[in-house]
Amino acid sequence: MKPDIPTIGIARAQKNDISAYEDMLLKLSAGVQIIDSEEIISASYEIEKINALLLPDDFNDSNSEQKKCDLLNVALEKEIPILGIGSGMHILNISFGGSISDISIENDHYADNENDAVNYHRIFISPGSRLSMTLGSGGFVRVNSNHKKCIKESGKAQKLMSTAWGLEDGIIEALESPVHDWVLGVQFLPQRRGEMPPHFDKLFNILVEKAKSTI
């Protein structure tokens, strides 16, 4: 691989399908290193091979959750860029000492499984946040949502900042670390391109650009 091409590590559980993330990164001329969390022997060894870490939205049992937290902690020590999506944002919050909550079946975020028809809801993105600067705007926007778990303000890790919230329920839709160069988590799913405004692709663009700085 050419030295100016960054490698993005995608940490998946249960050998889940992460092709949507992989396709996005390959289109941006980034290299991709798939990390199967169940097979991790040394988190430090895995992190040495990558320039940024992507935690995708996938199923996490207790074993894969711990393995991903181990990866994340080493990535934080190395100051490489980190993006968590969906349950990947939950891993970010847990690693920083926070917790996650169940969503009631009546909530419009809820989905029995990932194949359910997508739900949409409006969120507010804090102007001036890392997320708003990445997207080029803050304020109100409609995003997709299908999940059973969430992060509430009461469960947010103290060292993380919440920078986007659901309008109807106040569920946290984005988190970032104020003390690291680029550590961001989002609840919605930007890899589902047909369901999201086009400018949400910038989340992947900036991850690749930030990763280049670590080469």
SULCORHU-V606042 format. One record per residue. N is the residue number from 1. RES is the residue in one letter. SS is DSSP state (@ for helix, = for strand, . for the rest). PSI is psi in radians with two decimals (* if undefined). NEAR is the number of other C-alpha atoms within 12 Angstrom. Layout:
BEGIN
n res ss psi near
N RES SS PSI NEAR
N RES SS PSI NEAR
END
This chain:
BEGIN
n res ss psi near
1 M . 2.43 13
2 K . 2.53 11
3 P . -0.36 14
4 D . 0.08 17
5 I . 2.02 25
6 P . 2.68 33
7 T = 2.16 40
8 I = 2.14 47
9 G = 2.25 42
10 I = 1.97 45
11 A = 1.86 51
12 R = 2.78 39
13 A . 2.61 31
14 Q . 0.41 20
15 K . 0.66 20
16 N . 2.78 22
17 D . 2.03 20
18 I . 0.46 30
19 S @ -0.57 19
20 A @ -0.71 21
21 Y @ -0.77 41
22 E @ -0.77 28
23 D @ -0.75 22
24 M @ -0.78 29
25 L @ -0.68 36
26 L @ -0.61 21
27 K @ -0.39 16
28 L . 0.22 26
29 S . 0.55 23
30 A . 2.66 34
31 G = 2.68 31
32 V = 2.28 32
33 Q = 1.93 28
34 I = 2.21 33
35 I = 1.93 35
36 D = 1.99 31
37 S @ -0.58 35
38 E @ -0.35 26
39 E @ 0.05 19
40 I . 2.17 25
41 I . -0.75 16
42 S . 2.01 19
43 A @ -0.68 31
44 S @ -0.71 21
45 Y @ -0.76 15
46 E @ -0.72 32
47 I @ -0.55 37
48 E @ -0.38 24
49 K . -0.08 28
50 I . 2.85 37
51 N . -0.15 36
52 A = 2.75 49
53 L = 2.23 53
54 L = 2.14 51
55 L = 1.84 49
56 P . 3.02 46
57 D . 1.82 41
58 D . 3.11 37
59 F . 2.29 30
60 N . 1.97 30
61 D . -3.11 17
62 S @ -0.59 16
63 N @ -0.87 18
64 S @ -0.59 29
65 E @ -0.82 33
66 Q @ -0.71 23
67 K @ -0.72 31
68 K @ -0.64 49
69 C @ -0.68 32
70 D @ -0.79 30
71 L @ -0.82 42
72 L @ -0.74 42
73 N @ -0.68 27
74 V @ -0.70 26
75 A @ -0.67 39
76 L @ -0.71 30
77 E @ -0.65 20
78 K @ -0.12 25
79 E . 0.74 26
80 I . 2.65 38
81 P = 2.53 42
82 I = 2.32 48
83 L = 2.15 51
84 G = 2.33 47
85 I = 2.28 40
86 G . -2.09 41
87 S @ -0.32 42
88 G @ -0.59 43
89 M @ -0.60 47
90 H @ -0.74 49
91 I @ -0.73 49
92 L @ -0.83 48
93 N @ -0.74 48
94 I @ -0.76 33
95 S @ -0.54 31
96 F . 0.03 27
97 G . 0.16 19
98 G . -2.97 25
99 S . 2.92 24
100 I . 2.77 30
101 S = 2.75 22
102 D = 2.65 20
103 I . 2.35 22
104 S . 2.63 16
105 I . -0.35 14
106 E . -0.26 12
107 N . 2.51 24
108 D . -0.08 26
109 H . -0.42 39
110 Y . 2.48 25
111 A . 2.35 24
112 D . -0.64 20
113 N . 2.99 16
114 E . -0.22 21
115 N . -0.06 11
116 D . 2.72 14
117 A . 2.40 17
118 V . 2.48 24
119 N = 2.69 24
120 Y = 2.58 25
121 H = 2.87 29
122 R = 2.46 26
123 I = 2.88 30
124 F = 2.18 29
125 I = 2.19 33
126 S . 2.13 29
127 P . 2.46 18
128 G . -0.16 16
129 S . 2.89 27
130 R @ -0.65 33
131 L @ -0.83 38
132 S @ -0.65 28
133 M @ -0.61 22
134 T @ -0.78 26
135 L @ -0.37 26
136 G . 0.02 21
137 S . 2.72 20
138 G . -2.76 24
139 G = -2.62 23
140 F = 2.41 18
141 V = 2.66 26
142 R = 2.31 26
143 V = 2.92 37
144 N = 2.85 33
145 S = 2.08 40
146 N . 1.72 33
147 H . 2.88 38
148 K . -0.25 29
149 K = 2.76 36
150 C = 3.02 42
151 I . 2.16 40
152 K . 2.84 28
153 E @ -0.61 27
154 S @ -0.38 18
155 G @ 0.04 25
156 K . 2.39 33
157 A . 2.40 27
158 Q . -0.52 20
159 K . 0.03 21
160 L = 2.66 30
161 M = 2.34 32
162 S = 2.31 36
163 T = 0.07 34
164 A = 2.54 39
165 W = 2.60 33
166 G = 2.39 36
167 L . -0.64 22
168 E . -0.55 16
169 D . -0.11 23
170 G . 0.14 24
171 I . 2.41 37
172 I = 2.26 40
173 E = -0.17 48
174 A = 2.51 45
175 L = 2.63 48
176 E = 2.75 38
177 S = 2.16 33
178 P . -0.16 17
179 V . 0.00 14
180 H . 2.75 20
181 D . -0.87 24
182 W . 1.64 36
183 V = 1.98 44
184 L = 2.45 48
185 G = 2.47 43
186 V = 2.52 48
187 Q . -0.63 46
188 F . 3.11 46
189 L . 1.49 41
190 P . -0.27 34
191 Q . -0.30 35
192 R . 1.41 28
193 R @ -0.63 22
194 G @ -0.21 16
195 E @ -0.15 23
196 M . 2.66 25
197 P . 2.50 20
198 P @ -0.53 18
199 H @ -0.15 25
200 F @ -0.21 32
201 D @ -0.39 29
202 K @ -0.36 29
203 L @ -0.65 41
204 F @ -0.65 42
205 N @ -0.84 29
206 I @ -0.57 31
207 L @ -0.76 39
208 V @ -0.78 39
209 E @ -0.74 28
210 K @ -0.63 30
211 A @ -0.59 38
212 K @ -0.54 26
213 S . -0.20 21
214 T . -0.01 28
215 I . * 22
END
